[in-house]
Amino acid sequence: MAETEDCVGQEPHPVDDDFFKEPMKKRRRSDRDQRFRAFPSVEQSTLKEYEKLESRTRRVLSNTYQKLIQSVFLDDSIPNGVKYLINRLLALIEKPSLDPIYVGLFGSTGAGKSSLINAIIQQAMFLPVSGESICTSCIVQVSSGCCEQYEAKIHLLSNQEWKQELKNLTKLLHRPEQLGREEEDAWDRDDAVEEAIWKLQMVYGNGVERKSYEELLRAKPKGKIPTSRVITLKAEEAGELSLKLDPYIRTQRRGWDEGSAETQIWPLIKLVEVTLPKSELIPEGVVLVDIPGTGDFNSKRDEMWRKTIDKCSVIWLISDIERVSGGRAHEDLLNESIKACQRGFCRDMALVVTKTDKLHLPEYLRERKVGSQAIQSQREAVLERNEMIKLQRNKVLKEKLKRKLPTDSRVLEDSELVYTVSAQEYWQQALLTEEETEIPKLREYIRRRLLDKKRRMVTKYVTEAFGLFLLTDSFSCTDNLPNEHLHVSGLRRFVEEKIQLLEKAIDQCFAHIVQPLQEGVQNARSSYRQILGVCLVRSRGNQGFHQTLKAVCLKNGIYASRTLGRIDLNEAITQPIYEQIDPVFGGIFRSGKPSDGSALMPHIDAFKRSLQEKMTEIGIRNGWKYDSYKKSFLIQEISAILGGLEGHILRRKRRIYESLSTSVQNDLKPCYEEAAQITGKKACERMKDVLRRGLDQQVDEGMFERAQERMQHQFHQLKNGITEKVKGSVTTMLTLASSQGDGLYKELADVKSECKEMEKLHRSLREVAENALLRRGMQDFLLRMSPSKSGPPKTWI
């Protein structure tokens, strides 16, 4: 994704001799055209214009790069300015056309995530579906490409990762000696024990649960495990690949027969990537991600689960119609989704209510309290109920988001946060039309975001390329005055002063978090015992929880259970702090312009504008032409450098946000390790006692205060990182803008034609944007004038 790209890619490259590198090859025109098949004709025209603009820009950059390389190839000494220019050209040439938009489908067991993906991609049973049971066992990514076949890549745990899981599984299965009858029964019913046995039997066969770790290392798995740890499947048809893929991603139920060889390596699978050929429904550049609801006991899979959520720029919270009105599982998933907006790259979020065709008409009519018009049919009742659900859940969701996120968050600007869909009706259309199932609406949701991202990416790309050609002209230009070095020196002093002001502004911005942190720490100190007590109470006393608690301790406070949900003691203990800081934290990283100075990016934007204004002022006052190449280059390059900081800031945001729970986890690690070693009679109560005593001790020794200090230290590091990047980049840029007498100038190859072409392309940006706006307006007008698409469903024979 463009949002995840490091800002250093947009800064001046280090000056070195390793820049004689061939740029990547261009995409074939026929391949490029295939990317637009999923879009209506109006949007296709807009995309083609932006694609053409980007393609021509890349061609101009590539031609210029080749000319410059040839002009300096035999030189013994190449000026730093030329090296800088060549490196920057190469970086732009090799910059990805468009990083994927990840759309995460996040929901609990049986919510209908796989069914929804199948409907969106128009393949009825492509991913396995199965009522109320867990069906998809791992993260599955579905995207489209320009390949001719359907393809799936199944990524397995590495040998070392599986060894680590084996060690933890065998620790869980170490049955304590001298257990009483009741304790033995509880141990056998324990969720973590059952899952550990299940996994080992799937890979090695029955009876292996009694083997030691060393014995299992020598045991041979039943299924074939490739040395590359990647299995690639290909097929000409979707159904053919679906059959091949099914045993790898369908959760195998306990008690079933052993099944095929493919099912026998299921516990080793961590990720499945599926690529569709030339889809007319899901555009290239969009990745639909089926994310299991709780994470995983395996550390690597659990880490991938969290990172996958965080890299999604769009999250759809999937909940079926019968669970959407409440329940702990739904609330937990909603909270996890909101956290992704806080710590990750998520900018858009929606609640997708599935299975909305389900309705018991007599019961609905008896409980119906709204509307005076009589309901004549099941279809009318479904449509009325769905509209009511939308209004209710939209209000509830927006209110919850307002409590957690800044008021100007993009997700709060969306008028529609809730979609009511029915995958079953999409195929059958017995009650609802295709439009009323809202599957087409979700496709439009995806297309709209991809189109907007493409527009922003091409605009930024062409503008940045244009800035580089201004630098090329500044090397060759003869209108520079002899005293121009003095002007740049004056600007350098101005920059240093502004950087000091920027540092102060960032300090003031980050100071807004201090008081909420302090209040949160006080709340955490007063409530941690109660929170721990709630976390340690499961089912009936300790029955079925002994080894689950051990699993929590083995994983340093975190365990993803398939039946108990996700248990995270560290996050639960720090929750009172997060509740205090969430609105302020989100406000610091928002993109709006609050009047209280609490947001970071507006300070960086103000710094950028002050530099650009000063350049213009110095240029006019001291003799630079108003349209001087050098002045224009400085202005454009400042925008590129400072604009690129946003990616760096977003990446650090996650580390800062998680620093509280990570700090607590590190401080409690000795307690977890001690508790994990406990075996024998009443082991569960003894583990709880160790955790309680250890937590009390750590709190008395300032655990929460240390967490606060570590978060503030992370903010301080972010400030230092921003100012260091700004200093280094701007200093390099100003040095390059100094006079030719500094030895930076070199008579370059003749690139005048490329400069003129780039100038035309830069001017074309506005024309393309205006054309897109005009087409959109015409399309909206025609849709308003056309007859409604709703109506009686089609008749299927």
N, C-alpha and C positions, 0 to 999 in steps of 0.2 A: 504494500500500500504506500501511496505517496506520503501518508501521515507518518509511517514508520521509518521513513528513510532518514538516515543520519544527516544532520545539517553540515557535517564536515564535507559532504559531497558537493556543497554549494559554496564552500570557501575556496580561497586560492590554494592550489595544490603546492606542496613543498617543491622547492626548486631542486631538481636533481637531473641526472643524465638519462634516466630510464623512462624516456617518453616516446621513443621510436616504436610505436605499437600500432598494429593495424586495427582500425575500428571494426565493430561487429557488422556483419552483412545486413542489408536491408531486407525487410519482409517483402515477399512477392506480392504484386498488386492483387492477384486472384485470391491470395490468402487474406489480404486486408479486407477485401470486399465481403468475405464470408462472415466477418465479425459483426456485420450490421443486420444479419438476417432476422434477428429477434426483435428488431425495431419496426414500428410503422413507417410508412414512406416519408412522412414529414420529418420524423426524427432521423431517418436514414440520410436524408439530404443534409441535415445539419452536421451529423457525424462525419459524413464524407468530406464536407468542406473543412472541418477541423482536422481530419486525417490528412487531407491534401496539404493543408497549411503546415502541419507537422512534418510530413514527408519531404516537402520542398525545403523546409528549414534544415532538416537533417542532411539533405543532399548538398546544400550550400555549405554547411559546416564541414562536411566530409571533403568537398573539393578544396576548401580553404586549407584544411588540415594537410592534405596531400601536397599542396603548393608550398606551404611553409616548411614541411619536412624536407622537400627536395631543395629548397633554397638554403638550408643550413646544414645539410647532411655532411658535407665535406669540411665544414668549419672546425677549427681547433677549439675555438672559444665561442660559445653561444651566449649572448646577453641574457640576463635573468628575466628581463621583460618578455623576450621571445619565448623562453622556456615556460614562463607563466601562461602566456597566451596559448601555446601548443597544448599544455596540460589541461587547461580549461576547455579548449575545443574538444579534446578527446573525452573528457568527462561528460560533456553535453551529448556527444555523439553516442556514447555507450549508456546513457541514462535510459532506463526502461521506459517504454512508451506509456504504459499505465499499469501501476501495481494493482493487484486484485482488490476488489471490494469483498471482504468476508462478511457474509450474512449468517450469523449464528442462530440456529434453532435450538432453544434452550428450554427443556421441559422435563417433567418427571415421567416415570414409567407409564406407558400406555396412553400418553397424551396425544399421540398421532403425528410425531415429527416426521417419521419415515413416510407415512401416507401422504403428508403434505408435500414433501419433496417429490414423491412420485407423481403427484398431480401437477405440480409446477413444471416438471420436465416432460410431462405427457407420456409417462411409462407406468402403467397401472400397478404392477407388482415388481418393480425393479429392485427396490430395497425391501428386505423382509419386514412384514407387518404381522402383528399378532395381538389383537385384543388388549387384555389387561396385563399380560406378562411382559417382562423385559425381553426385548427382541434384538435391538442393536447393541452389541457388546462393546463397541469401541467408537472412537471419533471417526466419522465418515465424512469426507469432503467430496462434493460433486461439482464439477465445472465443465464447461465446454471448450473445445479447442478446434484447431484446423486439421486434426488427424482424421484419417479415413475410417478407422475402426473404433469400437468401444474398448476402453482400456482401463484396467485397475492395477494399482500398485499397493501391495500389502506390506507394510513396514513392521518388522518384528523387533522385539527387545534385543539388544546386543547380548552377547554371551555374558559379559560382566553384569549387565542389568538383571538378567535372569538369575544369575548366581546370588545376587543380593536379595532378590525376592525369595529364592529358595531358602536362604538363611533365615529370613523373617517368618516364612511359612512354617518351617520346622520348629522354630521357637514357639510359635503359637500351638503347635500340635504336641508339644512336650507335656504329656499328661502327668500331673503331680501324683506322688505316691500317697497312700494312706488317706484317700478321700472317703468321706462318708457316702452313703447311698444317695442322699439328696444332692450332695455336691457333684457326684458322678453324673446324675441325670441332668443337672444344670449345665455341666461341662459339655455333655453330648449335644445339648440343644443350643449351644452358644452359636450365634450368627457367624462370628469370625472363624470358629472351628469348622463349621459346615462348609464355609466358602474355601478355606484352606485345603480341606480334604478333596473337595470338588475339583479344584484346580490341579492338584497333584495327580489325581486319578485320571483326569483328562489327558495329561501329558505323558504319564508313566504307567498307568494301569492300576487295577485294584490292588489293595494291600500296601501300596507304597507309603501310605500315611504313617505307617509304623517304622519307616526307615529313617536313619539319621541323615543329617546334611551331607556328611562325607559319602554315605552310601548312594544318595541321590545324585551326587556329582559324577559317580561312576556309572549310574544307570543310563540306559539308552532310551530316548524318547520314542513313543510309538509312531509319531508322524515324522516326516522328512523335513529337516530344517536346513534351508540353503545357507551356505557359508556367507553369502552377501547379505543375509538377513532381510532380503526383499524378494517378494514373489510377484511376478508380473503376469497378469491374465489379459488376453485379447480375444475379441470376438467380432464377427461381422454384424450381428444383430444384438439388440438390447436384451432380448430374452435369453439368448445364449450366454451372454456375460453374466446376467442375473443368476442363472443356474450355477455357473462356476463360482460366483462370488458368495452366494448364500451361506454355505457352510462356514465360511471364514468370519462373517460378521454377525450371524445369528447366534444369540446366546443359547448354549446347549443346556437344557434343563436337567436338574439332578434326577437320577433314577431312570433316565432314558438309556437306550442301548448305546454302545460305544460309538456308533456312527462311522462316518468315513474318515480317511486319513487326514482330510482337511480340518475336520472338527477337532482333531486331537492336538492341534497347535494353537487352538483358540486363545488360551491364557497368555500366549507370548505376543499376541498382536497388539500394537499400540496405536496404529493409524492406518486408515485405508483412503487412498486417493483415487477417485473415479473420474475419468475424462470422457465426455460425450463428443461425438463428431458433429461439428457444424450444426448446432442446435438452432432451431427457428424460434425457440421459446426462452431459453436462458442465454443471455449474451456472453460472449467471451469477455473475460475480465471480472466476472462475478463467480464467487465460490460459495455454494450453500454448504453449511457445516452442521451436521447432526451431532449435537453435543449431549452426552449422557448427563443426567441431572446431578450426580453426586461426586464425581471424580473417581479415584481408584486407589486401592491399597498399595499398589506398586508405586514407588516414588517417582519414577520416570513418567509413567502414564498420568499420575496425578499432577505433576509439573506441567505436562503437555496440556492437560485439561484446563488448568488455570491460564496458561499462556494463550491457548486457543480462544478462550473467552475474551482475554484482554486485547487480542489483535483484531477482533471483530469491530468494524466501524458501524455495523447495524446488528442489533440483537432483537430477535423475535421471541418473546416469552410465550411458549406454547402451553395452553391449558384447555382441557376438554370442557364442554359446556356444564357438566355435572360437578366439576371441581373448581370452577372459576370464582365462585362466590366466597371462597375462604379455604381454610385448612392450612396446617403448618407447612406442608410441602410447597404449596403455591407461594406462601409468604417468603419462605426461605429462598426460593428461586427468584422471586421478585427482588429481594434484597441483594442477592448475588449479582443480578443484572444491573441494579443501580450502582453497585460498587464498581462494576466494569466501566460505567460512565465516569466514575470518580478517578479510578486509577489507570484506566486503559485508554484506548483510542476510540471508544464508542461515542458516536455523536447522535445516533438515531436509535430509538427503541419503540417497540410496539407490542401490544398484547394481542396475540392471535388465538381466538377462541375456536376450537375445533369441534367436529361432530355436531354441528348446530342443526342438523336435520332431526336429531333425536328429540322427541317430544311426545308425552302421553296426553292426548287431546282432552279426554274427560277431566283429568287432574288439572290441566292448565286452565280449562274453562271454569272449574270450581274455584280456583285460587285467583283468577284474573280480577284485577282491581282497577284497571285503566281502560279508557276507551268506551264510548257509548255505542259504537257501531258493532253490530253482531258479527261474530266470526262464523264464516260459512264453510271453511275447509281447514284441513291440516296445514295446507300451504300458507294460508293467511295467518294462522296461529304461529307458525314457525317464523314468518317474516316479522310479525309484530313482536314476538318474544326476542328475536335477534336485535331488532332496533332498540328495544328497551334495555337489553344487556349492554349494547354499545354506549347508550347514554349514561347508564349507571357506572359501568366500569371505567369509562373515559374520565368521568368526574373523580372517581376514587383514585385512579392511577395518577391523574394530573396533580391532585392534592398531595399525594405521597411524594411525587417527584419534586414538587415545589418545596417540601420540607427538607429535601436532601440536596437539591441542585440549585445553582444560581438562577435567578429569575429570568435571565436572558439566555438560558441554555437553548440550543436549537431544538431539542426534543420538545420543549414546552411551547414552542411556536407552532407546532403541528396541530391543526384542528382535529385531525383524526389519529388517535392513538390506539384504537381498538378495531380489529377486523373479525368478523364472524364468518367462518369458512366451513365448508363440508366437502371433504375429498370424495366421500362416497357419492354424494349427489352430483359432483362434477362428472363422474363417470355414468351414473344411471339417469339423472335428470327426471326422476319420477315426481319430485315435488318442486324443485327449484330449477330455474334456468341456469345456464353456465355463468352468466354475469352475477346472478344472485348468490352463487356459491363463493364469490369474491376471490377465487383463484386468479382470474385475470387482473384483478385489482392489485394483488401482491406482485404479479409480474410487472405491472406498470410501476409499482413502488420501486422495484429493483432497477428498471430501465431509467427512471427519472434520476436516481442517484448516480448511476453510471454516466449518464449524459452530462450531468452537472460537474462531475469529477473530471471528465474528459475536457470540458470547456475550460475549467480552471487550470488544468495541467498544461494544455496547449498555450493558453494565454501567458502563463508563467514561463514556459519553455521558449516561446518566440521572443518574449521581452528580454529574457536573459541572454539569448543568442545575439539579439540586436545590440546589447550592451558590449559584448565582446568585439563586435565589428567597430564599435566606436573607439575601442582601445586600439584596434588595428589602424584606424585612420589617424589616431592621435600620434602614433609612432611616425607616420608618414607625413603628417600635416606640417606646413611651413608657416602657419600663422601664429605659432607660439612665440611669445616675446622673451627676450633674454632674462628678464627679472621674474619669470614665472615660478622659478624655484622658491623665491621668497614668498609668493602667494601660497604655495603648497605648505611651506614651513609654518606660515601663520595658521593655516587650516589645521595642521598637526597639533599646534598648541591649543587651538579651540577644541579639537577632539579630546585631548587629554582632560580638559576642564569638564567637558560634557560627560565623559566616562565617570569622573568622580561624582557628578550629579546623578548619573544613572545608578551608581552603587548605592547612594543614599536613598534614592527612590525605591530601589528593590528592597533595601533594609526596611523601609517604612511599610512597603507592601507586605513583606513576610511577618512584620510585627503584629499584623491583624490576627495571626494564628495563636499568639502566645496566651492571651487570656482564655479563649476556649480550651486550649490544651490544659491550662492549670485547673480550670473548672472540671474538665473531664477526668483529670487525675484524681481530684477529690471525690468525684462520683464513683470512680473505679475502686478507690480505697474503701469506700463505705459499702460497696455492694459485691465485692469479689467473692466473699464466702457464700452468699446466697446463689450467685451465678454458678459457682463450682458445684454446689449442692444439687442444683437443678440438672446440671450436665451429668452428674454421677448417679442419678436415679433413673433406672431403666426397668421397664416391665414390673415383675413382681420381685421386689428385693433385688437379689443378686442373680436370680435364676436366668441363665442364658446371657449373662453379661460379663462373666469372669474373664474369658479370653478376649472378648471384644475390648474390655478395658486394657488388657495387656497389649492388644494391637494398637490402641491409642498411644500407649506409652512407648512402644517400639518405634512408632512414627513421630515421636516428639510432639504429641498432643493432637495429632490429626489422623482420623481414620474415615475412609469413605466406605460405608456399609451399604449393601444393596437392600437391606430391610429396615435398618434404623436410620438411614439417611446419612448425611455428612456430619461428622463430629469434629469440631475444631475448638479445643479448649482455649488456645491462645487468642483466637479471634473473639470467642465469647467473653473472656476476661477483659479484653480491651474494648468491648463494645460500648461501654459508657463514655469512653474518650471519643470514639468515632462519632457517636451521636451528637457530641458537642461541636466537633470540628468540621463535620461534613459540609454544612452550608458555606462556611468560611473557606475551607480547602477548595471546594469547587469554584468559589468566587475568585480565588487567586489565579486559577488557571483558565478562567473564561476568556472569551475573545471580545466581550463588550467593553464599553467605556464608562465604568462607574465613576461617580463624582468624588467618592471618598478615597480614590487612589489604591484600592485594595486588589486590583487585577494587575498581573505582571505584564502581559503583552502590550497594553496601551503605553506603558512606560518605554518599552523598546521601540514602539512605533513613534513616540514623541521624540526619542533620541534620533531616529532615522530622519524624521522631518527636519529637525534642527540642523543636522549635517547638510542635508540637501539645500535648505534655505541659505545656509552660510556659503556653500559653494557658489550658488547663484549670485549672492551679494558680492563676494570677493571677485568673481569673474567680471561682473559688470563694472565694479569700481576700479579695477586695476587693468582693464584692457583686454580681457578674454572676450572673444566674440560671444554674443548672446547665445548663438547656437554652436558654441565651441564643441568640437569632438571630445576634448578632454573633460570639460565640465559635464557633458552628457554621460560620458563613460563613468565618471565618478558617481553620479546620481544613480545610474542604473545598477552599478556594481554594489553600491551600498544597499540597495533594495534586495539584491540577490543574497548578499551575505547575511543581513539581519533577518530577512524573510526565512532563511533556512534554519534559523535558531529554533523555530517552533517545533520541528521534529525532535531536536535534542531535548527540549524542555518536556515534551510529552513523554519521552522515554524515561527521563529522570523522575517524572511525576509518579510512576508506578512504584519506584524504589522508595520514594519519600512516603507515599501513602502506606505502604506495607511495613515501614520501619517500626511502627508501634508493636504490631503483633510479632514481627520477627525478633525484636528486642526482648519481648516477654518470653518467646519460645527459647531463645538462647539462654536467658537467665534461669528458666525452669528445666533446662536439659538435664542437669544432674538429678533432679527429682524424678523425671521420666525414666532415666536410665536405672535408678535405684528401684523404682516401682516395677519395671519390666523384669527384674531378676527374681521377683518374689514368686515362690511356688509353695505347694503344700496346703494344709488345712486353712480355711478362712482366708485364702490368698486375696480374694477380691476386697474384703474389708481392710486387710493390711495394706494393699495397694492404695486404697482410698485414703487411709491414714497418712501414708507417706506423702501423697499429693497435697493433702490439707496442711500438714506440718511444713512441708517444703514451700508451699505458696505463702503461708503466714510468715515464714522466715524471710523470704525474698521481698515481700511487701514491707516488712519492718526495716529491711535494709535499703529500701528506696527503689524497688523494681519499677514502679510506675513513673517515678521521677526520672530514672535513667532512660526510660522509653521516650519521655518528653524531650530530654536533652538530645537523644539520638535523632529524633525527628527534626529538631531545630538545627542540629549539625548538618543534616542532609540538605535543609534549606540553604544553609550557609555555603555548602559545597556547590549547590546549584548557582548561587550568586557568583561565586568565584569562577565557575566554569563559563558563565555567560560573559563576564567582563574580560576574562582571558582570551576568549574566542574573538570578541569584538576588538580588543587591542591588537592582537596578532593580525587579524584579517585587514583591518583598516590601515594599520601601519604598512603592511605589504602593498596594499593598493595605492596609498599615497606615495610610497617610494617609486612605484611604477609610473605614477603621474608626474614625477619630477622631470626636470628639463632633460633634453637630449645630452647635455654635457656630462651627465652622470655615468655615461657609458652604457646605458640601458638600451639606447637606440640602435637599431640595425636596419639597414635598408632591406625591406621585406620584398617578397615576391609580389608581383602585380595581382592584387585581389580586388581591383576597383569594380569589376563586373559583379563579383560576389557581394561587395558592399552595397551596390545599387539594388541587387536582388533582395538582400536582407532588409533594406529600407522599405521596399515595396511590400514584403511579407508583413513587416511590422505594421504598416498602414492598413493592411488587409484585415487585421484583427477586428477592428471596429465594424467593418463591413460584414464580416462573418457573423458577429454577435447580433447586428441589426437584422440580418436575414433570418437568423434563428428566432428572434423575437417576433418578427412579422409572420413567419410560418406558424408559430405557436398560437398567435392571435387568430389567424385564419382557421386553424384547426378547432380552437375552442368555439369560434363562432358557428362553424358548420355542425359541431356536436350539439350546440344549443338549439339549432334550427331543425335538427333531424328528429324523427319520431323516437320515443323512448324505447330502449332495448328490453325493458322489463315486460312481462306479460305471461301468458300461459306457457307452460313448459312444452318442449318438443315431444312429439310422439315417437317412441322408439319401438321398432318391431323386432 
